């Protein structure tokens, strides 16, 4: 949890592994700006404020709007079917025992499909990095009653525009989705 301080030894004991893999994982998490080392105290998860969320969504928007513009006219039938399948999985997730982690995992796969279809590996790497940072606040945003259903409807609007091969509609639907997601994330962070 953000704010709690953990020790390397405590984590190694909790997961019943040696300290070396814990240390290596912590170094990687620190490189991704997901944790902070506190000398002689321990480690804590990063806590994001509204400005951080704004910056992350700005970058995410630039990547997704660029990729969606590139791929809108060229998506294959197979890719469209994959998007439909992922939306269906999100619907099943909500209909059964709503699990925000599973829902976010499916959401990530869906958006990653757009980005991977662009053929730009730098977009993919950057997107994965910012999604790692965003997922904690996104998960909290999904706890808002009805937000999961809204996300599904937003995804369906994006898909409909993609099927129509209408770049303007796709960009507009994506922009609406990202704004609503950002607003939901704002509700759970300090200013």
Buried (B, 14 or more C-beta within 10 A) or exposed (E): EBEEEBEBEEBBEEEEEEBEEBEEBBEEBBEBBBBBEEEEEBBBBBBBEBEBBBBBBEBBBEBBBBBBBBBBEEBEEEBEEBBBEBBEBBBEBBEEEEEBEBBBBBBBBBBBBBBBBBEBEEBBEBBEBBBBBBBBBBBBBBEEEEBBEBBBEBBBBBBEBBBEEBBEBBBBBBBEBBEBBBBBBBEBBEE
